[in-house]
Amino acid sequence: MTGEERIAELHRRVRERNRMRERYLTNALGTVACALFLSVLVMISEEGTQAGILAGTYSGSTLLFGSAGAYVLTAVVAFMLGVVITALIKHFYKDEEKMEGNER
């Protein structure tokens, strides 16, 4: 093997490792997002059954009454997680573009 072939092989291995790392992170973020979604569904259904009404009857006006703090907190946390996940994905995408030499 010549030096150029070794360097090309090294670059190929680095790209493959980066793809595997990105795939792992994407799967992990997807799993976390699904777990959060399911936990919100469980919270809403539990709150609905305790109050004696169905969870589907909730609307924005219910946030004005009584124990709506949990819903507001859930919405804020979900928004923050969405922003963080979007920023991470954008960051990793930009890093991949730089590695391939296709900077935007």
LOMI-575966 format. One record per atom (N, C-alpha, C, O, CB): x, y, z; residue in one letter; atom name; residue number from 1. Coordinates in pm, 1 decimal, m for minus. Glycine has a CB too. Layout:
# residues N
x	y	z	type	atom	seq
X	Y	Z	A	CA	NUM
...
***
This chain:
# residues 104
x	y	z	type	atom	seq
83.2	m118.3	0.0	M	N	1
0.0	0.0	0.0	M	CA	1
87.4	124.3	0.0	M	C	1
186.2	133.5	72.9	M	O	1
m94.5	0.0	120.6	M	CB	1
49.5	216.9	m81.3	T	N	2
122.3	342.9	m84.3	T	CA	2
70.3	435.7	26.1	T	C	2
m31.2	407.8	89.9	T	O	2
109.1	410.3	m223.1	T	CB	2
140.5	544.2	46.5	G	N	3
100.7	640.4	148.8	G	CA	3
m35.5	701.7	119.8	G	C	3
m115.0	722.8	211.4	G	O	3
204.3	749.8	160.5	G	CB	3
m62.5	730.2	m6.3	E	N	4
m191.3	789.4	m44.5	E	CA	4
m306.0	693.7	m18.6	E	C	4
m413.0	735.1	25.9	E	O	4
m190.1	829.7	m191.7	E	CB	4
m284.2	565.3	m46.2	E	N	5
m387.6	466.0	m21.2	E	CA	5
m415.3	452.5	129.0	E	C	5
m530.2	437.2	170.6	E	O	5
m346.3	330.5	m80.2	E	CB	5
m310.0	458.3	208.5	R	N	6
m327.1	450.5	354.2	R	CA	6
m406.2	570.5	406.2	R	C	6
m494.4	556.0	490.9	R	O	6
m189.9	443.2	424.5	R	CB	6
m374.0	687.6	355.0	I	N	7
m446.3	807.9	397.6	I	CA	7
m592.9	799.2	354.3	I	C	7
m682.6	834.3	431.0	I	O	7
m379.8	935.7	338.7	I	CB	7
m616.9	752.9	232.9	A	N	8
m755.0	738.0	185.4	A	CA	8
m830.2	637.5	271.9	A	C	8
m946.8	660.2	304.5	A	O	8
m757.4	693.3	37.4	A	CB	8
m766.8	527.9	309.6	E	N	9
m829.1	428.0	395.8	E	CA	9
m857.9	486.0	534.2	E	C	9
m962.9	459.3	592.6	E	O	9
m739.2	304.0	407.8	E	CB	9
m765.0	565.0	585.8	L	N	10
m783.9	629.0	715.5	L	CA	10
m903.6	723.4	711.9	L	C	10
m984.1	724.3	805.0	L	O	10
m657.1	705.2	756.9	L	CB	10
m916.2	802.3	606.5	H	N	11
m1030.1	893.2	592.9	H	CA	11
m1161.2	816.1	581.5	H	C	11
m1263.3	857.9	636.3	H	O	11
m1011.7	983.8	470.8	H	CB	11
m1158.2	705.5	511.5	R	N	12
m1278.6	623.7	498.4	R	CA	12
m1321.3	569.3	633.9	R	C	12
m1440.2	568.6	665.7	R	O	12
m1255.1	508.3	399.8	R	CB	12
m1225.5	523.6	714.0	R	N	13
m1256.4	470.3	846.8	R	CA	13
m1311.9	579.4	938.9	R	C	13
m1405.1	555.2	1015.5	R	O	13
m1131.0	407.5	909.3	R	CB	13
m1254.2	698.7	930.6	V	N	14
m1302.9	810.0	1012.7	V	CA	14
m1446.3	844.3	974.7	V	C	14
m1530.0	865.1	1062.5	V	O	14
m1211.9	934.0	996.6	V	CB	14
m1476.0	850.5	844.7	R	N	15
m1613.0	878.4	800.4	R	CA	15
m1709.0	771.3	849.2	R	C	15
m1819.9	802.8	892.4	R	O	15
m1619.2	888.5	647.8	R	CB	15
m1667.9	645.0	842.9	E	N	16
m1753.3	535.2	887.4	E	CA	16
m1779.7	543.5	1037.7	E	C	16
m1892.3	521.9	1082.6	E	O	16
m1689.1	400.3	852.5	E	CB	16
m1676.5	574.7	1114.8	R	N	17
m1695.7	589.6	1260.4	R	CA	17
m1788.9	705.8	1291.1	R	C	17
m1874.0	695.4	1379.3	R	O	17
m1560.3	610.9	1331.3	R	CB	17
m1773.7	814.8	1220.0	N	N	18
m1861.6	929.6	1242.4	N	CA	18
m2006.0	896.0	1206.7	N	C	18
m2098.6	937.6	1276.3	N	O	18
m1814.0	1050.2	1160.7	N	CB	18
m2025.2	821.6	1099.4	R	N	19
m2160.9	779.2	1061.9	R	CA	19
m2221.5	689.7	1168.8	R	C	19
m2339.2	702.9	1202.5	R	O	19
m2159.1	705.8	927.0	R	CB	19
m2140.8	598.4	1222.2	M	N	20
m2190.7	508.5	1327.6	M	CA	20
m2225.2	588.2	1453.9	M	C	20
m2326.7	561.6	1518.3	M	O	20
m2085.2	398.9	1360.5	M	CB	20
m2141.6	685.0	1489.0	R	N	21
m2168.5	767.9	1606.7	R	CA	21
m2296.7	848.3	1586.5	R	C	21
m2378.9	858.8	1677.5	R	O	21
m2049.5	862.5	1635.1	R	CB	21
m2313.2	904.8	1467.4	E	N	22
m2433.0	982.3	1438.6	E	CA	22
m2557.3	893.0	1440.8	E	C	22
m2661.4	933.1	1492.8	E	O	22
m2419.9	1052.3	1302.7	E	CB	22
m2547.1	774.9	1385.7	R	N	23
m2659.0	681.0	1387.3	R	CA	23
m2697.0	644.5	1530.7	R	C	23
m2815.1	637.0	1564.7	R	O	23
m2623.9	554.2	1307.6	R	CB	23
m2595.1	621.8	1614.7	Y	N	24
m2620.2	589.0	1755.0	Y	CA	24
m2690.1	705.2	1824.9	Y	C	24
m2787.7	684.4	1897.0	Y	O	24
m2488.4	554.3	1827.3	Y	CB	24
m2640.6	827.9	1804.1	L	N	25
m2701.6	943.6	1867.9	L	CA	25
m2844.0	967.4	1818.5	L	C	25
m2931.9	1002.8	1897.2	L	O	25
m2617.1	1066.9	1843.4	L	CB	25
m2866.9	948.6	1690.8	T	N	26
m3001.0	964.7	1636.4	T	CA	26
m3096.5	863.2	1697.2	T	C	26
m3209.1	897.9	1732.8	T	O	26
m2999.0	951.0	1484.3	T	CB	26
m3053.2	738.5	1709.5	N	N	27
m3137.2	636.8	1771.4	N	CA	27
m3163.6	668.5	1918.1	N	C	27
m3275.2	650.2	1966.6	N	O	27
m3072.3	499.5	1758.4	N	CB	27
m3061.7	715.9	1988.5	A	N	28
m3078.4	750.1	2130.2	A	CA	28
m3176.1	866.8	2145.9	A	C	28
m3263.0	863.2	2233.0	A	O	28
m2941.8	785.7	2194.0	A	CB	28
m3162.8	969.7	2062.6	L	N	29
m3253.6	1083.3	2070.3	L	CA	29
m3396.7	1042.8	2035.9	L	C	29
m3491.6	1091.3	2097.6	L	O	29
m3206.9	1194.3	1977.1	L	CB	29
m3412.3	955.2	1939.0	G	N	30
m3545.3	905.8	1905.0	G	CA	30
m3607.9	827.6	2018.8	G	C	30
m3727.6	839.9	2044.8	G	O	30
m3538.7	819.5	1781.7	G	CB	30
m3527.7	747.6	2086.2	T	N	31
m3577.6	669.9	2199.0	T	CA	31
m3619.5	761.1	2313.3	T	C	31
m3723.8	739.7	2375.1	T	O	31
m3471.8	570.8	2246.8	T	CB	31
m3538.8	862.2	2341.3	V	N	32
m3572.7	957.3	2447.3	V	CA	32
m3700.3	1033.2	2412.6	V	C	32
m3785.5	1054.5	2499.0	V	O	32
m3456.9	1055.8	2470.6	V	CB	32
m3713.7	1074.1	2287.2	A	N	33
m3833.5	1147.1	2244.5	A	CA	33
m3958.2	1060.5	2259.6	A	C	33
m4062.1	1108.9	2304.7	A	O	33
m3819.1	1193.8	2098.5	A	CB	33
m3948.9	933.6	2222.4	C	N	34
m4063.6	842.4	2237.9	C	CA	34
m4098.2	822.2	2384.9	C	C	34
m4215.9	819.7	2420.8	C	O	34
m4033.9	706.4	2172.1	C	CB	34
m3997.5	807.7	2469.8	A	N	35
m4021.8	790.4	2613.0	A	CA	35
m4089.1	914.0	2672.0	A	C	35
m4181.2	902.0	2752.9	A	O	35
m3890.1	761.6	2686.9	A	CB	35
m4043.6	1032.9	2631.8	L	N	36
m4107.1	1155.6	2679.6	L	CA	36
m4251.1	1166.6	2632.2	L	C	36
m4339.4	1207.2	2707.8	L	O	36
m4028.3	1277.0	2633.4	L	CB	36
m4274.1	1130.5	2507.5	F	N	37
m4410.5	1134.9	2453.5	F	CA	37
m4501.9	1042.2	2531.4	F	C	37
m4613.0	1080.0	2568.5	F	O	37
m4411.4	1096.8	2304.6	F	CB	37
m4455.0	920.6	2556.2	L	N	38
m4536.9	825.1	2631.5	L	CA	38
m4560.9	871.8	2774.9	L	C	38
m4669.9	853.2	2828.9	L	O	38
m4470.2	687.7	2632.4	L	CB	38
m4459.6	932.1	2836.2	S	N	39
m4478.4	980.7	2973.4	S	CA	39
m4580.1	1094.7	2978.7	S	C	39
m4658.2	1103.6	3073.5	S	O	39
m4344.3	1027.3	3032.2	S	CB	39
m4579.6	1182.1	2877.6	V	N	40
m4679.6	1288.9	2872.6	V	CA	40
m4818.8	1230.4	2854.4	V	C	40
m4914.2	1275.9	2917.6	V	O	40
m4648.1	1387.8	2758.9	V	CB	40
m4831.1	1129.3	2767.8	L	N	41
m4961.9	1065.0	2749.7	L	CA	41
m5011.1	1002.3	2879.5	L	C	41
m5129.0	1013.3	2913.3	L	O	41
m4954.3	958.2	2639.9	L	CB	41
m4922.0	937.2	2951.6	V	N	42
m4960.5	875.7	3078.3	V	CA	42
m5001.7	982.3	3179.5	V	C	42
m5100.1	965.3	3251.5	V	O	42
m4845.1	790.9	3134.3	V	CB	42
m4926.2	1092.5	3184.9	M	N	43
m4961.7	1200.7	3277.8	M	CA	43
m5100.0	1257.0	3246.8	M	C	43
m5180.2	1279.6	3337.5	M	O	43
m4857.1	1313.1	3271.8	M	CB	43
m5127.1	1279.4	3120.2	I	N	44
m5256.4	1335.9	3082.4	I	CA	44
m5368.6	1238.0	3112.1	I	C	44
m5473.3	1277.7	3163.2	I	O	44
m5257.4	1373.8	2934.1	I	CB	44
m5348.3	1111.2	3081.0	S	N	45
m5454.7	1014.3	3106.1	S	CA	45
m5478.0	995.0	3255.3	S	C	45
m5592.5	979.2	3297.7	S	O	45
m5421.0	880.6	3040.8	S	CB	45
m5371.1	996.0	3336.8	E	N	46
m5387.3	982.8	3481.1	E	CA	46
m5459.6	1103.3	3539.4	E	C	46
m5548.4	1088.4	3623.3	E	O	46
m5251.6	965.5	3548.3	E	CB	46
m5422.2	1220.3	3495.8	E	N	47
m5487.6	1342.0	3544.8	E	CA	47
m5633.9	1343.7	3503.0	E	C	47
m5720.0	1386.7	3579.8	E	O	47
m5415.4	1468.0	3492.1	E	CB	47
m5662.4	1297.5	3382.3	G	N	48
m5800.8	1295.4	3333.9	G	CA	48
m5886.7	1198.2	3411.0	G	C	48
m6002.6	1228.2	3439.8	G	O	48
m5804.6	1260.3	3187.5	G	CB	48
m5833.1	1082.7	3445.3	T	N	49
m5913.3	984.7	3518.8	T	CA	49
m5930.7	1025.5	3663.7	T	C	49
m6032.7	992.1	3723.9	T	O	49
m5849.3	846.8	3511.0	T	CB	49
m5835.8	1095.8	3721.9	Q	N	50
m5850.0	1140.8	3860.2	Q	CA	50
m5954.0	1250.9	3871.5	Q	C	50
m6026.2	1258.4	3970.9	Q	O	50
m5716.0	1189.7	3914.6	Q	CB	50
m5962.1	1335.4	3771.5	A	N	51
m6058.7	1445.0	3774.8	A	CA	51
m6197.3	1398.7	3731.4	A	C	51
m6293.9	1474.2	3742.8	A	O	51
m6011.8	1559.3	3685.6	A	CB	51
m6208.2	1275.8	3681.8	G	N	52
m6338.2	1223.9	3640.3	G	CA	52
m6378.8	1265.9	3501.4	G	C	52
m6495.6	1251.3	3465.5	G	O	52
m6442.3	1267.2	3735.9	G	CB	52
m6287.3	1317.4	3421.7	I	N	53
m6318.2	1356.2	3284.7	I	CA	53
m6216.7	1291.2	3192.2	I	C	53
m6112.7	1242.5	3236.4	I	O	53
m6317.8	1510.9	3268.2	I	CB	53
m6247.5	1291.1	3066.1	L	N	54
m6156.2	1232.9	2968.6	L	CA	54
m6043.1	1328.5	2936.1	L	C	54
m6060.7	1450.4	2937.9	L	O	54
m6230.9	1195.1	2841.5	L	CB	54
m5927.0	1272.2	2906.3	A	N	55
m5811.2	1355.5	2874.2	A	CA	55
m5832.7	1432.9	2744.5	A	C	55
m5774.6	1539.9	2726.7	A	O	55
m5685.4	1269.4	2863.5	A	CB	55
m5914.4	1381.3	2654.5	G	N	56
m5936.5	1447.0	2526.7	G	CA	56
m6016.3	1575.0	2536.7	G	C	56
m6020.4	1652.5	2441.1	G	O	56
m6005.1	1354.5	2434.8	G	CB	56
m6080.5	1599.4	2651.1	T	N	57
m6161.3	1720.5	2663.8	T	CA	57
m6081.9	1840.6	2710.4	T	C	57
m6137.3	1949.5	2724.9	T	O	57
m6274.2	1696.6	2758.4	T	CB	57
m5952.6	1822.6	2734.3	Y	N	58
m5869.9	1935.0	2777.1	Y	CA	58
m5851.7	2033.1	2662.6	Y	C	58
m5840.6	1994.8	2546.1	Y	O	58
m5733.2	1886.1	2828.0	Y	CB	58
m5849.0	2158.4	2698.1	S	N	59
m5820.6	2261.8	2599.3	S	CA	59
m5734.3	2368.1	2665.5	S	C	59
m5700.6	2356.7	2783.4	S	O	59
m5952.2	2323.7	2541.8	S	CB	59
m5698.9	2469.8	2591.1	G	N	60
m5612.8	2574.3	2644.5	G	CA	60
m5674.5	2648.2	2762.4	G	C	60
m5601.9	2698.6	2848.1	G	O	60
m5579.3	2672.0	2536.4	G	CB	60
m5806.5	2655.6	2768.4	S	N	61
m5870.4	2729.0	2877.0	S	CA	61
m5855.2	2658.6	3011.1	S	C	61
m5868.6	2722.8	3115.3	S	O	61
m6016.9	2749.2	2846.5	S	CB	61
m5827.7	2530.0	3011.4	T	N	62
m5810.5	2460.2	3139.2	T	CA	62
m5682.5	2501.8	3209.1	T	C	62
m5668.2	2479.3	3329.3	T	O	62
m5810.5	2309.8	3117.8	T	CB	62
m5588.6	2562.4	3136.3	L	N	63
m5466.3	2608.3	3199.4	L	CA	63
m5492.2	2726.4	3292.3	L	C	63
m5405.4	2762.5	3371.8	L	O	63
m5364.1	2646.2	3094.0	L	CB	63
m5609.4	2786.5	3283.3	L	N	64
m5642.9	2899.4	3369.2	L	CA	64
m5690.8	2854.3	3506.3	L	C	64
m5700.1	2936.2	3597.7	L	O	64
m5748.7	2985.1	3303.4	L	CB	64
m5721.1	2727.6	3522.5	F	N	65
m5779.8	2678.6	3646.1	F	CA	65
m5680.1	2596.1	3726.1	F	C	65
m5584.7	2541.0	3671.0	F	O	65
m5903.6	2596.3	3616.5	F	CB	65
m5702.9	2588.5	3853.8	G	N	66
m5641.9	2501.3	3952.8	G	CA	66
m5504.9	2444.4	3926.2	G	C	66
m5406.4	2518.1	3920.4	G	O	66
m5727.7	2394.1	3974.0	G	CB	66
m5497.8	2315.1	3910.3	S	N	67
m5370.6	2242.1	3907.3	S	CA	67
m5317.1	2228.6	3765.2	S	C	67
m5291.2	2117.6	3718.9	S	O	67
m5387.5	2103.5	3969.7	S	CB	67
m5300.9	2338.3	3697.3	A	N	68
m5252.3	2333.7	3559.8	A	CA	68
m5101.1	2350.4	3552.0	A	C	68
m5044.5	2348.7	3442.7	A	O	68
m5319.9	2441.0	3477.2	A	CB	68
m5035.2	2366.5	3666.0	G	N	69
m4891.3	2388.4	3668.3	G	CA	69
m4813.2	2276.5	3602.5	G	C	69
m4712.9	2301.7	3535.8	G	O	69
m4844.9	2405.1	3808.8	G	CB	69
m4858.1	2152.8	3620.5	A	N	70
m4787.9	2038.3	3561.6	A	CA	70
m4793.2	2043.2	3409.1	A	C	70
m4696.5	2006.5	3342.5	A	O	70
m4848.4	1906.5	3612.0	A	CB	70
m4904.2	2087.9	3354.3	Y	N	71
m4915.9	2094.9	3209.0	Y	CA	71
m4827.0	2204.8	3152.1	Y	C	71
m4763.7	2187.2	3048.0	Y	O	71
m5061.3	2118.6	3168.4	Y	CB	71
m4823.0	2317.0	3220.9	V	N	72
m4738.2	2425.9	3175.6	V	CA	72
m4592.1	2383.5	3184.1	V	C	72
m4514.6	2408.2	3091.7	V	O	72
m4763.2	2553.5	3259.1	V	CB	72
m4554.4	2319.8	3294.5	L	N	73
m4417.2	2272.1	3310.1	L	CA	73
m4382.4	2169.6	3202.3	L	C	73
m4273.0	2173.3	3145.9	L	O	73
m4397.3	2211.2	3449.5	L	CB	73
m4473.7	2079.6	3174.0	T	N	74
m4451.1	1979.3	3070.0	T	CA	74
m4431.6	2044.9	2933.7	T	C	74
m4345.2	2003.9	2856.3	T	O	74
m4568.3	1880.7	3064.6	T	CB	74
m4511.5	2146.0	2905.0	A	N	75
m4499.4	2214.9	2776.9	A	CA	75
m4365.2	2288.0	2765.9	A	C	75
m4301.7	2286.2	2660.4	A	O	75
m4615.2	2314.0	2758.9	A	CB	75
m4322.8	2351.4	2873.7	V	N	76
m4195.2	2422.8	2871.7	V	CA	76
m4079.3	2325.7	2855.6	V	C	76
m3986.9	2351.3	2778.4	V	O	76
m4177.6	2505.3	2999.6	V	CB	76
m4083.5	2214.1	2928.4	V	N	77
m3977.7	2113.9	2918.4	V	CA	77
m3974.5	2053.5	2778.0	V	C	77
m3866.9	2033.9	2721.6	V	O	77
m3998.0	2003.2	3024.1	V	CB	77
m4091.0	2024.2	2721.6	A	N	78
m4096.2	1967.8	2586.4	A	CA	78
m4039.3	2066.2	2484.5	A	C	78
m3967.3	2025.9	2393.2	A	O	78
m4240.8	1930.5	2549.1	A	CB	78
m4070.8	2193.3	2499.2	F	N	79
m4016.8	2293.7	2408.2	F	CA	79
m3865.1	2301.9	2420.5	F	C	79
m3794.3	2306.2	2319.9	F	O	79
m4079.8	2430.6	2435.9	F	CB	79
m3815.2	2304.1	2545.1	M	N	80
m3670.6	2311.8	2566.0	M	CA	80
m3600.2	2189.6	2508.3	M	C	80
m3495.0	2203.1	2445.8	M	O	80
m3638.9	2325.1	2715.3	M	CB	80
m3656.1	2071.4	2528.1	L	N	81
m3595.4	1950.8	2472.3	L	CA	81
m3596.0	1954.4	2320.3	L	C	81
m3499.4	1912.2	2256.7	L	O	81
m3668.6	1826.3	2522.0	L	CB	81
m3703.7	2004.3	2261.8	G	N	82
m3708.6	2017.0	2116.5	G	CA	82
m3601.4	2109.3	2062.5	G	C	82
m3539.6	2080.6	1960.0	G	O	82
m3843.6	2066.6	2073.8	G	CB	82
m3579.3	2220.3	2131.6	V	N	83
m3475.5	2314.6	2088.9	V	CA	83
m3337.4	2251.2	2102.0	V	C	83
m3254.1	2264.6	2012.4	V	O	83
m3482.6	2444.5	2171.8	V	CB	83
m3313.0	2182.6	2213.0	V	N	84
m3181.9	2120.7	2235.0	V	CA	84
m3156.2	2011.2	2132.1	V	C	84
m3047.1	2004.0	2075.5	V	O	84
m3172.4	2062.9	2377.4	V	CB	84
m3254.7	1926.7	2107.5	I	N	85
m3238.5	1818.1	2010.7	I	CA	85
m3214.8	1875.0	1871.2	I	C	85
m3130.0	1824.8	1797.4	I	O	85
m3362.4	1725.9	2010.9	I	CB	85
m3289.3	1979.5	1834.4	T	N	86
m3269.6	2041.7	1703.5	T	CA	86
m3129.8	2099.8	1691.0	T	C	86
m3065.2	2084.6	1587.3	T	O	86
m3373.8	2150.8	1680.0	T	CB	86
m3082.2	2166.7	1796.7	A	N	87
m2948.2	2224.4	1793.5	A	CA	87
m2841.2	2116.1	1782.1	A	C	87
m2743.2	2133.2	1709.6	A	O	87
m2924.1	2308.8	1918.3	A	CB	87
m2859.4	2004.3	1853.7	L	N	88
m2762.2	1895.1	1845.5	L	CA	88
m2758.0	1834.1	1705.7	L	C	88
m2650.4	1808.6	1651.6	L	O	88
m2795.2	1787.1	1948.2	L	CB	88
m2873.7	1811.4	1648.6	I	N	89
m2878.6	1752.8	1514.2	I	CA	89
m2814.3	1847.4	1413.3	I	C	89
m2739.3	1804.2	1325.9	I	O	89
m3024.7	1721.6	1473.1	I	CB	89
m2843.9	1976.1	1425.8	K	N	90
m2784.8	2073.5	1334.4	K	CA	90
m2632.9	2078.5	1352.0	K	C	90
m2559.2	2089.5	1254.0	K	O	90
m2846.0	2213.0	1357.4	K	CB	90
m2586.8	2070.6	1475.6	H	N	91
m2442.7	2072.6	1503.4	H	CA	91
m2373.7	1951.3	1442.3	H	C	91
m2268.8	1965.1	1379.5	H	O	91
m2417.0	2076.8	1654.8	H	CB	91
m2431.5	1832.6	1460.1	F	N	92
m2370.2	1712.5	1405.0	F	CA	92
m2374.6	1712.5	1252.7	F	C	92
m2281.9	1664.0	1187.9	F	O	92
m2439.7	1588.6	1459.2	F	CB	92
m2481.1	1766.3	1195.6	Y	N	93
m2490.7	1774.5	1050.5	Y	CA	93
m2382.0	1868.0	996.4	Y	C	93
m2319.9	1838.9	894.2	Y	O	93
m2631.3	1823.4	1007.8	Y	CB	93
m2359.5	1979.8	1065.2	K	N	94
m2257.3	2074.6	1021.9	K	CA	94
m2118.7	2012.0	1032.7	K	C	94
m2034.9	2031.7	944.7	K	O	94
m2264.4	2203.7	1105.3	K	CB	94
m2093.8	1936.5	1140.1	D	N	95
m1965.0	1868.3	1155.4	D	CA	95
m1941.8	1768.1	1043.0	D	C	95
m1830.4	1755.6	992.1	D	O	95
m1957.9	1797.4	1290.9	D	CB	95
m2047.3	1696.9	1004.7	E	N	96
m2033.5	1599.4	896.7	E	CA	96
m2002.1	1668.4	765.1	E	C	96
m1921.7	1618.9	686.0	E	O	96
m2160.8	1515.9	883.2	E	CB	96
m2065.2	1782.0	741.7	E	N	97
m2039.8	1858.2	619.3	E	CA	97
m1894.5	1904.8	614.9	E	C	97
m1831.5	1902.2	509.2	E	O	97
m2135.1	1979.2	609.8	E	CB	97
m1841.5	1947.3	729.8	K	N	98
m1702.6	1993.0	734.0	K	CA	98
m1607.3	1878.1	707.7	K	C	98
m1505.8	1894.8	640.0	K	O	98
m1671.0	2057.4	868.9	K	CB	98
m1640.7	1759.6	762.1	M	N	99
m1554.3	1643.4	742.5	M	CA	99
m1546.0	1604.3	595.5	M	C	99
m1441.7	1559.7	547.7	M	O	99
m1604.8	1525.5	824.8	M	CB	99
m1656.8	1621.6	525.0	E	N	100
m1660.2	1584.2	384.0	E	CA	100
m1612.4	1698.2	293.8	E	C	100
m1597.9	1680.7	172.8	E	O	100
m1801.2	1542.4	344.4	E	CB	100
m1588.2	1814.2	353.5	G	N	101
m1538.1	1927.1	274.0	G	CA	101
m1646.1	2001.8	199.6	G	C	101
m1615.6	2075.4	105.8	G	O	101
m1437.0	1879.0	176.2	G	CB	101
m1770.5	1985.6	237.9	N	N	102
m1882.3	2052.6	171.7	N	CA	102
m1940.5	2160.1	261.5	N	C	102
m2061.0	2160.1	286.3	N	O	102
m1990.8	1951.7	132.8	N	CB	102
m1859.0	2250.9	310.5	E	N	103
m1907.4	2353.3	401.8	E	CA	103
m2010.4	2440.5	332.8	E	C	103
m2001.4	2471.3	214.0	E	O	103
m1791.5	2438.7	454.1	E	CB	103
m2109.0	2479.0	413.0	R	N	104
m2214.4	2566.2	361.1	R	CA	104
m2191.8	2706.5	407.2	R	C	104
m2270.0	2795.6	374.1	R	O	104
m2352.2	2518.5	404.3	R	CB	104
***
